[in-house]
Amino acid sequence: MFPLKRMLPLREAAEYVGITLLRLRCLRLVRAGPHAAMRNGRDVMFRVEDLDEYVDRLYRRANISHAEQARHRNEWRARIAGLPEGARGRVSDSFMQIVTRDEFLEIGANRGFRVLFFGGLCLIFLSHTPLIWRL
């Protein structure tokens, strides 16, 4: 199979996983979520295998069996296939929204605290420099 047939752009990857486009962008911002395989100009592409691995990891983290995972993913794909093309991006899988929110909060809070900490250190350093006193 041609390699680009197994790759999805950002919007289709979010639909494939079952989350909103904004959630996928936020996950990429904190360097969480599925691994982006290729950047074609400004377009971000995802391998279908990486998306499947990411979804499988989230199900394993929630202690859900492979049989239940397969049933749930097949129901999700059937539900998406029955929707018109324009309405697909607005529908999300509630389970995937919950587990990706937890991952986003876990990783994003850690990175956010680091930024605040180093920002505070920079503020303390700059507040004690004579250059700032003259302003």
Solvent accessible surface area in square Angstrom, and as a share of the most:
residue,aa,sasa,rsa
1,M,178,0.79
2,F,128,0.53
3,P,91,0.57
4,L,87,0.43
5,K,149,0.63
6,R,90,0.33
7,M,22,0.10
8,L,31,0.15
9,P,48,0.30
10,L,29,0.15
11,R,148,0.54
12,E,84,0.38
13,A,0,0.00
14,A,3,0.02
15,E,37,0.17
16,Y,50,0.19
17,V,0,0.00
18,G,0,0.00
19,I,5,0.02
20,T,42,0.24
21,L,29,0.15
22,L,126,0.63
23,R,49,0.18
24,L,0,0.00
25,R,127,0.46
26,C,38,0.23
27,L,0,0.00
28,R,66,0.24
29,L,146,0.72
30,V,19,0.11
31,R,204,0.74
32,A,11,0.09
33,G,15,0.14
34,P,7,0.04
35,H,127,0.57
36,A,27,0.21
37,A,30,0.23
38,M,69,0.31
39,R,152,0.55
40,N,92,0.47
41,G,66,0.63
42,R,224,0.82
43,D,82,0.42
44,V,16,0.09
45,M,28,0.13
46,F,0,0.00
47,R,108,0.39
48,V,18,0.10
49,E,84,0.38
50,D,28,0.15
51,L,0,0.00
52,D,56,0.29
53,E,111,0.50
54,Y,4,0.01
55,V,4,0.03
56,D,32,0.17
57,R,106,0.39
58,L,4,0.02
59,Y,3,0.01
60,R,131,0.48
61,R,127,0.46
62,A,42,0.33
63,N,139,0.71
64,I,50,0.25
65,S,68,0.44
66,H,122,0.55
67,A,80,0.62
68,E,71,0.32
69,Q,22,0.10
70,A,51,0.40
71,R,117,0.43
72,H,43,0.19
73,R,11,0.04
74,N,92,0.47
75,E,90,0.40
76,W,9,0.03
77,R,97,0.35
78,A,68,0.53
79,R,125,0.46
80,I,16,0.08
81,A,70,0.54
82,G,68,0.65
83,L,49,0.24
84,P,93,0.58
85,E,132,0.59
86,G,60,0.58
87,A,20,0.16
88,R,54,0.20
89,G,41,0.39
90,R,186,0.68
91,V,43,0.25
92,S,32,0.20
93,D,6,0.03
94,S,82,0.53
95,F,42,0.17
96,M,0,0.00
97,Q,38,0.17
98,I,90,0.45
99,V,20,0.12
100,T,0,0.00
101,R,109,0.40
102,D,64,0.33
103,E,7,0.03
104,F,56,0.23
105,L,100,0.50
106,E,102,0.46
107,I,46,0.23
108,G,17,0.16
109,A,48,0.37
110,N,78,0.40
111,R,89,0.32
112,G,31,0.30
113,F,140,0.58
114,R,132,0.48
115,V,108,0.62
116,L,127,0.63
117,F,122,0.51
118,F,119,0.50
119,G,39,0.38
120,G,28,0.27
121,L,81,0.40
122,C,76,0.46
123,L,124,0.62
124,I,103,0.52
125,F,142,0.59
126,L,88,0.44
127,S,52,0.33
128,H,128,0.57
129,T,30,0.18
130,P,81,0.51
131,L,131,0.65
132,I,70,0.35
133,W,174,0.61
134,R,207,0.76
135,L,168,0.84
